[in-house]
Every structure is written in structure tokens, then in C-alpha cells.
Amino acid sequence: MTMIEETVTQKPKRKKAKARAKPRSVAPEPATHDEAIGGLNATECSYDCTPGKCVISGMNLCGHPNKGGGSQAAIQNNPEAMTRYNAARRQLAMQAAAKK
């Protein structure tokens, strides 16, 4: 057997498989229309928002969807804040659809 035949017949070594991803946690239930945020519109925050605490984010960061609230890591890492953020997005979408 020649050197060329030996290299062709050998199988390439496989790399070890990476650890499997952990199963995802159960997604929170979608917000209902009963969870409307009072006073929220396309340009203004809720009536209950103050400079010290936003209704959507639950902290002193504005979570208004049209003001870039969803791009903040503090909101994205908090599942409760993301639920309120998505409810606010739906509320604003419903308001926009009602105007058309």
C-alpha cells in the first residue's frame, strides 16, 4: 500500500459535539386587552409615568415603544418588563389601526 492510498482510506477525525442547548423556558402568557396602559399614545407616555419610574420598564428608564424603549438591555433582560412593553406595542398598533 502506498502513502497516497493510506491517506485516502483514512477517515477524517470528527470534532467533539458541542453541548446541546438547554430547553427554552415557557413563554409568558400574552397580554390581554384589559391590561391597557392609560394615556399611552404614539407621542406621550402613560399618565402614571414619572421621571423616577416608568410604567412599562418599572424603573427610571423610559420604555415607550416609539421612543426606543425596547432596545435597552435592562428591559430586554426583564421578562415582566418585556410583557408590558409588548402590551404597549399592541395598544399603540390598535390605536394606529383605529385611526385609519
N, C-alpha and C positions, 0 to 999 in steps of 0.2 A: 504494500500500500504506500502510495507516495504522500508527500506532505500536503499536496493540494486536495487529495481525496479525504484525508483526515479532517481538514478544516471544514470541508463542505458537509460532511456527515455529522459533525458535532452540532448538537442543538445549542442555541444561544441561552445563556443563563437568564432567568427571569428575576426581575426585581421583586422584593417582598411587597405584598399588597399593603396598601395604606389601611389604617384602621377605619372601619365603617363609621359613617356619620351617625350621630345619636338621633333617635326618632324625634321629630318635632313635637313640641308641646301642643296641646289642644288650643285652637284659636279662640279668643274671647267671642262671646255672642255678639252679633252685630247690634248696633244701637237702634232703638226704635224711634219713631217719630214723636213719642211722648217726651223724649229727652231733648227737647228743643232748648236752645240757648237763647234766652230772652234778650232782644235788642240787637242781636248779631245781624249785620248786613255786609254787603260787599266791601264797604269802606270803613265801617265803625265796629269797634269791639262791643262785647256784651255790656249790659247795664251794670252787672256785678263785677266787672274787671276794675282793678285798681292798679296803681303803679307798683304796689307791693306784691300783688297776686293776680295772676291771670286765671280765668275760669277754665280755659282749655288745658293749659300746661300744668296748672296747680302750683306754680312757683312765680318768681318775678321775671319770667321770660314770656314775651308775647307769643301766643300760639295761634294767632289768626291765620287761617289758610292763605288768604290773599296777601298777607304781609310777610310771607316766608317762614311761618312758624314750623312747618313740617320738616324743614331742612336742618333743624337744630338737633344735635345728638342727644341732648338732655331729654327731649321729647320722644325721640325715636327709641330710646332705651327704656322708656316707662310705658308698659302696656296699658295702664289706665289712662294716661295722657293721650296715647295713640287712639284709644277708643273714643275719647271726647273729641279729638282732632278729626277723626273720620266722621263723627256725627255732625260736626260743624261743617265739614266739606259737603256732606249730603244736604244739610239745611241750606247752604248757600246755592247749591245746584238746583234745589227745588225752588228757591226764590227766583233764580235766573230763568228757570223754565216757566214760571208763572207770569213773568213779565213779557214773554214772547207771545 
